[in-house]
Amino acid sequence: MYLLTNLDEPDPTRAALLRSGLELLAEKGYKGATTREIAQRAGVSEVTLFRHYKNKQTLLSEAINRISPPVNQALFVPKGDLEADLLALLEAISSLIEANKGFVVRLLPELMRHPELHAEGPASGFAHTFAAVGGFFGRCQQMGLLRLDESPQQMVIAFVGPLVARVLLSGVWGLELPFDLKAHVRSFLEGRKNG
């Protein structure tokens, strides 16, 4: 699970506990992930787990907040050709989603069933990535490359949403839907590109 290698935690024991907690949350659900199993998978005692975290909810909430997508992999320096830049961005995001689709498909339902696990809002790493992609679209608007009648945040959803939907459809219903990245970029630009 690639996302789990990018947890933002320098302490190795805490990182192992966070990683194990997320893995078990995705595998067994909130109720099925016990502190004993989390500690065992992390290679520590349950007592050690409780020295670091008050309870399972605290541990899992922190783990979810510390998931940090490899932003440098998902973002890039634009080269000046809008269509090529968008394709490069979409390829990076698509690779990131594909590498983590099993994890995401299993984790999302648990987060929907247990909103207390993410009561503070989206994981900071995801919020940063979303803001960075939105910033790219905002800069394109300021440079006159994209129309101004849609917010950068709406553009992010329109741009990335079909990739996420494809992962969810394949994970939930087993549908393997082809997705042509170049066609999506062209379709995205149609009506949004200035001039």
Disulfide bonds with the S-S distance in Angstrom:
none
